[in-house]
Amino acid sequence: MALDRPLEVLTVCGVGMGSSLMLKMTAESALRALGVDARVECVDVSTARGKQPDVIIGQDMHTSELPELAPVVVTISDFLDSDGLESALRERLGAKGWLP
C-alpha cells in the first residue's frame, strides 16, 4: 500500500548531531534514488522514542534500543554507503509496498 504522504524517516545516533547528520544526507540520497518522497530528520535515541516514524536508520547499538518504534528499522554499519542503504531500503520499503 503506497503512502499518500512523505515517508517519515529518522536517522539516529547517540547525540543526534554528527553521525546522524551524515547518515541523514546518505539516506536522502538513497531515498531520492528510489524515487521516494520522504522527510528525513536526524535525532538522538531519546528524541526518537517520542516520535512515530515510518523508518528508523542507525547503527545496531541504537536501532536495537528502538526495535518496535517504526514499521521499518534499518541497521547500517557505514554512514556513507549510499548504495548499501539504497539496497536495504529497496528491500524493506518494497516489502511494505512503499516504493513508487
JOLINKA-V569293 format. One record per helix or strand of 2 or more residues. SS is the DSSP state (h for helix, s for strand). FROM is the first residue (numbers start at 1). TO is the last residue. If there is no record, write none. Layout:
BEGIN
SS,FROM,TO
SS,FROM,TO
END
This chain:
BEGIN
s,7,13
h,18,34
s,38,44
h,45,49
s,55,58
h,60,63
s,72,75
h,82,96
END
